[in-house]
Amino acid sequence: MLAIIHKHLGVPDKRIITIPKFLYRLGMRSIINEYKEKGLEPGLDPIGLVEIMTRQAFIDKRTIVEELGVEGDDIDRAIGESVRLCMEVLDGKQQTISMKGE
């Protein structure tokens, strides 16, 4: 999927690096310490997410189609549309709504 995202960002040959779990944990500890200093609670446990965030996820297409009844789609096109929308938001060309709880 990252290769598709890179293609739509105009950097198709950009190298994809998988971060080792120990480095992810180390980085998350730093962020948790920053949160503590500010008196914030992250909500989810970032250290507990290491297994999910470092996994190459794959779901068998048969499971999606047969068991969930999802019809096929042009994944490349869908990801491309999402990337373009994100870039428009970052460039200030699209308005978004705030998801911040007040």
Secondary structure, 3 states (H helix, E strand, C coil): CHHHHHHHHCCCCCCCCCCCHHHHHHHHHHHHHHHHHHCCCCCCCCCCCHHHHCCCCCCCHHHHHHHCCCCCCCHHHHHHHHHHHHHHHHCCCCCCCCCCCC
